[in-house]
């Protein structure tokens, strides 16, 4: 009887320790709230030279004057050859990678929108995210919103500096959390993107904030040190870009 009671006490203690949340300082939370992904752009500039690399290894340069999309994702690209001026049409299933530049109108709109959100003053690196650097797209076979048949699309990689384990792709149809604005003042809160496409290993999925907890072990569970430092009951969806970066750093450490 005493042995059973002692065993039960150990189990309860272990369960309590497992469920106990990690508390972070204000400085740590501020760091975790930083948005480390590149901005997602939906409209390439037709005035700057884009580069398309096909699966056969050939490289084509030209002006991206027409794109066709399905549910926001690019599946067909029209280039006007920079030398011959001849139009060329490519399907996503022909393309391995593509490099384009964001359209100026969309860049300006994003700067204005993020300057209007008080949460982004200290977290968004506007000069880095909206400069003239080209955008990197890669061919991926995905099920849009995890509901449609798998198809090949060109998807924008938004963590190219730390995508060797987990790749995160821009969701052109993603919504953002709302905030509160009083009397025309900068918006308080809000501005958090609700969904991305994410690849780890051979699996590519649409990840919505509502599914974050369910997918947390799949994303990060193979790194015990990370899970101890950032258990899923202690973090929020708002920290996602930081968590991907930190997981990558710790996995290489």
SULGI-V332521 format. One record per residue. N is the residue number from 0. SS is DSSP state (2 for helix, 1 for strand, 0 for the rest). PHI is phi in radians with two decimals (none if undefined). BURIAL is 1 if it has 9 or more other ideal C-beta (glycine too) atoms within 8 Angstrom, else 0. Layout:
[[N & SS & PHI & BURIAL] [N & SS & PHI & BURIAL]]
This chain:
[[0 & 0 & none & 0] [1 & 2 & -1.11 & 0] [2 & 2 & -1.11 & 0] [3 & 2 & -1.11 & 0] [4 & 2 & -1.10 & 0] [5 & 2 & -1.14 & 0] [6 & 2 & -1.10 & 0] [7 & 2 & -1.09 & 0] [8 & 2 & -1.11 & 0] [9 & 2 & -1.12 & 0] [10 & 2 & -1.10 & 0] [11 & 2 & -1.13 & 0] [12 & 2 & -1.15 & 0] [13 & 2 & -1.15 & 0] [14 & 2 & -1.12 & 0] [15 & 2 & -1.12 & 0] [16 & 2 & -1.15 & 0] [17 & 2 & -1.15 & 0] [18 & 2 & -1.44 & 0] [19 & 0 & -1.15 & 0] [20 & 0 & -1.41 & 0] [21 & 0 & -1.51 & 0] [22 & 0 & -1.73 & 0] [23 & 0 & -1.95 & 0] [24 & 0 & -1.31 & 0] [25 & 2 & -1.06 & 0] [26 & 2 & -1.14 & 0] [27 & 2 & -1.15 & 0] [28 & 2 & -1.13 & 1] [29 & 2 & -1.03 & 1] [30 & 2 & -1.17 & 0] [31 & 2 & -1.21 & 1] [32 & 0 & -1.43 & 1] [33 & 0 & -1.10 & 1] [34 & 0 & -1.62 & 1] [35 & 0 & -1.77 & 1] [36 & 0 & -1.37 & 1] [37 & 0 & -1.23 & 1] [38 & 0 & -1.16 & 1] [39 & 0 & -1.56 & 1] [40 & 0 & -2.06 & 1] [41 & 0 & -1.86 & 0] [42 & 0 & -2.17 & 0] [43 & 1 & -1.24 & 1] [44 & 0 & -1.36 & 1] [45 & 0 & -1.46 & 0] [46 & 0 & -1.83 & 0] [47 & 0 & -2.06 & 0] [48 & 1 & -1.22 & 0] [49 & 1 & -1.68 & 1] [50 & 1 & -2.18 & 1] [51 & 1 & -2.04 & 1] [52 & 1 & -1.94 & 1] [53 & 1 & -1.42 & 1] [54 & 0 & -1.14 & 0] [55 & 0 & -1.42 & 0] [56 & 0 & 1.65 & 0] [57 & 0 & -1.35 & 0] [58 & 1 & -1.99 & 0] [59 & 1 & -2.25 & 1] [60 & 1 & -2.04 & 1] [61 & 1 & 3.12 & 1] [62 & 1 & -1.65 & 1] [63 & 1 & -1.43 & 1] [64 & 1 & -1.72 & 0] [65 & 1 & -2.78 & 0] [66 & 1 & -2.31 & 1] [67 & 1 & -1.99 & 0] [68 & 1 & -2.26 & 1] [69 & 1 & -2.29 & 1] [70 & 0 & 0.94 & 1] [71 & 0 & 1.58 & 0] [72 & 1 & -1.53 & 1] [73 & 1 & -1.29 & 1] [74 & 1 & -2.22 & 1] [75 & 1 & -2.62 & 1] [76 & 1 & -2.24 & 1] [77 & 1 & -1.96 & 1] [78 & 1 & -1.98 & 1] [79 & 1 & -1.78 & 1] [80 & 1 & -0.89 & 1] [81 & 0 & -1.19 & 0] [82 & 0 & -1.83 & 0] [83 & 0 & -1.45 & 0] [84 & 0 & 1.17 & 0] [85 & 0 & -1.40 & 0] [86 & 1 & -1.26 & 0] [87 & 1 & -2.29 & 1] [88 & 1 & -2.00 & 0] [89 & 1 & -2.25 & 1] [90 & 1 & -1.52 & 0] [91 & 2 & -1.01 & 1] [92 & 2 & -1.28 & 0] [93 & 2 & -1.62 & 0] [94 & 1 & -1.69 & 1] [95 & 1 & -1.57 & 0] [96 & 1 & -2.52 & 1] [97 & 1 & -2.61 & 1] [98 & 1 & -2.13 & 1] [99 & 1 & -2.33 & 1] [100 & 0 & -1.97 & 1] [101 & 1 & -1.21 & 1] [102 & 0 & -1.17 & 1] [103 & 2 & -1.07 & 0] [104 & 2 & -1.08 & 0] [105 & 2 & -1.22 & 1] [106 & 2 & -1.04 & 1] [107 & 2 & -1.10 & 0] [108 & 2 & -1.10 & 0] [109 & 2 & -1.19 & 1] [110 & 2 & -1.08 & 1] [111 & 2 & -1.09 & 0] [112 & 2 & -1.18 & 0] [113 & 2 & -1.30 & 1] [114 & 2 & -1.21 & 0] [115 & 0 & -1.53 & 0] [116 & 1 & -2.04 & 1] [117 & 2 & -1.07 & 0] [118 & 2 & -1.11 & 1] [119 & 2 & -1.55 & 1] [120 & 0 & -0.95 & 0] [121 & 0 & -1.72 & 0] [122 & 0 & -1.95 & 0] [123 & 0 & -1.47 & 0] [124 & 0 & -1.73 & 0] [125 & 2 & -1.06 & 1] [126 & 2 & -1.13 & 0] [127 & 2 & -1.35 & 0] [128 & 2 & -1.44 & 1] [129 & 0 & -2.19 & 1] [130 & 0 & -1.53 & 0] [131 & 0 & -1.55 & 0] [132 & 0 & -1.10 & 0] [133 & 0 & -1.29 & 1] [134 & 1 & -1.69 & 1] [135 & 1 & -1.79 & 1] [136 & 1 & -2.00 & 1] [137 & 1 & -2.40 & 1] [138 & 1 & -1.30 & 1] [139 & 1 & -2.42 & 1] [140 & 1 & -1.66 & 0] [141 & 1 & -2.39 & 1] [142 & 0 & -1.83 & 1] [143 & 2 & -1.06 & 1] [144 & 2 & 0.97 & 0] [145 & 2 & 1.05 & 0] [146 & 0 & -2.16 & 0] [147 & 0 & -1.71 & 0] [148 & 0 & -1.13 & 0] [149 & 0 & -1.11 & 0] [150 & 1 & -2.49 & 1] [151 & 1 & -1.57 & 0] [152 & 1 & -2.35 & 1] [153 & 1 & -1.62 & 1] [154 & 1 & -2.05 & 1] [155 & 1 & -1.37 & 1] [156 & 1 & -1.36 & 1] [157 & 0 & -1.86 & 1] [158 & 0 & -2.25 & 1] [159 & 2 & -1.08 & 0] [160 & 2 & -1.39 & 0] [161 & 2 & -2.58 & 1] [162 & 0 & -1.93 & 1] [163 & 0 & -1.31 & 0] [164 & 0 & -1.98 & 0] [165 & 1 & -2.07 & 1] [166 & 1 & -1.75 & 1] [167 & 1 & -2.04 & 1] [168 & 1 & -2.02 & 1] [169 & 0 & -1.10 & 1] [170 & 0 & -1.77 & 1] [171 & 0 & -1.08 & 1] [172 & 0 & -1.82 & 0] [173 & 0 & -1.18 & 1] [174 & 0 & -1.74 & 0] [175 & 1 & -2.17 & 1] [176 & 0 & -1.17 & 0] [177 & 0 & -1.49 & 0] [178 & 0 & -2.41 & 1] [179 & 1 & -2.10 & 0] [180 & 0 & -2.20 & 1] [181 & 0 & -2.01 & 0] [182 & 0 & 1.04 & 0] [183 & 0 & 1.39 & 0] [184 & 0 & -1.29 & 0] [185 & 0 & -0.95 & 0] [186 & 1 & -1.17 & 1] [187 & 1 & -1.66 & 1] [188 & 0 & 1.28 & 1] [189 & 0 & 1.27 & 1] [190 & 0 & 1.34 & 1] [191 & 0 & -1.64 & 1] [192 & 1 & -1.18 & 1] [193 & 0 & -1.58 & 1] [194 & 1 & -2.72 & 1] [195 & 1 & -2.50 & 1] [196 & 1 & -1.75 & 1] [197 & 1 & -2.30 & 1] [198 & 1 & -2.12 & 1] [199 & 1 & -2.42 & 1] [200 & 0 & 1.12 & 0] [201 & 0 & -1.66 & 0] [202 & 1 & -1.70 & 0] [203 & 1 & -2.03 & 0] [204 & 1 & -2.44 & 1] [205 & 1 & -1.50 & 1] [206 & 1 & -1.93 & 1] [207 & 1 & -1.74 & 0] [208 & 2 & -0.99 & 0] [209 & 2 & -1.22 & 0] [210 & 2 & -1.80 & 0] [211 & 2 & -1.03 & 1] [212 & 2 & -1.11 & 0] [213 & 2 & -1.15 & 0] [214 & 2 & -1.70 & 1] [215 & 2 & -1.05 & 1] [216 & 2 & -1.14 & 0] [217 & 2 & -1.10 & 0] [218 & 2 & -1.24 & 1] [219 & 2 & -2.15 & 1] [220 & 0 & -1.17 & 0] [221 & 0 & -1.51 & 0] [222 & 0 & -2.11 & 1] [223 & 2 & -1.07 & 0] [224 & 2 & -1.10 & 0] [225 & 2 & -1.12 & 1] [226 & 2 & -1.10 & 1] [227 & 2 & -1.24 & 0] [228 & 2 & -1.39 & 0] [229 & 0 & -2.29 & 1] [230 & 0 & -1.13 & 1] [231 & 0 & -1.16 & 1] [232 & 0 & -1.46 & 0] [233 & 0 & -2.02 & 1] [234 & 0 & -2.05 & 0] [235 & 0 & -2.23 & 0] [236 & 2 & -0.99 & 0] [237 & 2 & -0.99 & 0] [238 & 2 & -1.62 & 1] [239 & 2 & -0.97 & 1] [240 & 2 & -1.10 & 1] [241 & 2 & -1.09 & 1] [242 & 2 & -1.12 & 1] [243 & 2 & -1.11 & 1] [244 & 2 & -1.12 & 1] [245 & 2 & -1.14 & 1] [246 & 2 & -1.05 & 1] [247 & 2 & -1.11 & 1] [248 & 2 & -1.10 & 1] [249 & 2 & -1.22 & 1] [250 & 2 & -1.26 & 1] [251 & 2 & -1.62 & 0] [252 & 0 & -1.20 & 0]]
